[in-house]
Amino acid sequence: MKKKLAIIIINWNGWKDTIECLNSLLDSVGQQLSIILIDNGSTDNSINEIRHWAGKTGKSDYGPYNSIIDKDKIIFNELSYSNNANKIQLAETKVSQSKSTNFIFIKSDKNLGFAKGCNIGIRYALDLTYDYIMLLNNDTTVDKNCINLCMKFMDNAEYDVVTPKILHYYYPDTIWNYGGKLTFTGSRKYFKKSYIDDSRQYRDISFITGCALIARAGIFIKYGRLTERFFFGEEDYEFSLRMRKNNIRMAAILSAKVYHKIGVSSDLALEGDKLSKAFVFYLNRIINLKIFYHRLHWYIWRFITLFFILYMIKIKYHASWKKSMRFVYNLIRITDCQDQVTDYEFTRAREILEQGFK
């Protein structure tokens, strides 16, 4: 009997990328899929466009493929999530064993952030007793053999979490990463090469990106879902820390391929402002390790790290000394008193960077 796989995707004002991702999933071979798509309070025409896609059969271009997508193999369910009530309404989902794809479309009444949006899907997949759960960015497309290769590996290996090899969407012969390792400095090192030349079947990893990962459902039951302390980003790093702490084996499947439009989601949310993106990244990481490190260890680590950050902002982003000092000042100010990064810090990073040293 084939294992049941639920694929969780978050859409926020990105229906074109999302539909391209969905098309690639429908072209997958060897597995019956259930797609749980959460619309995270989109303010564009995403909901209507996705509804239209679900009922339309036709030619579809995506990534390196060009296929006729047959929507007759989809069973469609549309549900609603109320943030105030913290529950999914009209949740009697029809799941077909005869059709190859179950499409569950959950509409949130507000933007909950990436982790909380994923957790709605994870919780729903656990309620429906799926064996495996995949997290997949909406700005990706998957090779038609990708999911089948990952599932076959997990069925025959003692690994609980895997990732495919993630390639640049616009440069499909170039690797973005195939997992990585956590370092003692509090960072992560991606495993990557300039071009595809690794013939090994898999590689052990200690860091896995939330862009594309598959985990046994029991991992989320036993060790919890994604942390919701971060509105956007860092949840995969925190997840990797938990997996390492609990000796969970993770691997990258080098023959399985995903193509990623890198940075699309954060560029959309932060309007492409590179300094704001850097600020949110460092803020996330410092607060994350505040929880994992002993407090004295964390203070020493932060002190050293802030000097590195000051140098990076000045050199990499060509910021003035005044702006660089404000950058570091605000990292200290917020990380001293907060244990989370909310939507306020994420959406108003540019405004926050103007505070202090005026």
Secondary structure, DSSP 8 states (H G I E B T S, - for coil): ----EEEEEEESS-HHHHHHHHHHHHT--SS-EEEEEEEES--SSHHHHHHHHHT--EEEEETTEEEEE-GGGEEEEEEEEETTTTEEES------SSSSEEEEEEEESS---HHHHHHHHHHHHHHTT-SEEEEE-TTEEE-TTHHHHHHHHHHTSS-SEEEEEEEESSSTTSEEES-EEE-TTS-EEE---SS-----SEEEESB--TTEEEEEHHHHHHH-S---SBSSS-HHHHHHHHHHHTT--EEEEEEEEEEE-TTHHHHHHHTT-HHHHHHHHHHHHHHHHHHHS-HHHHHHHHHHHHHHHHHHHHHHS---HHHHHHHHHHHHHHHHH-S-B-HHHHHTHHHHTTSS--
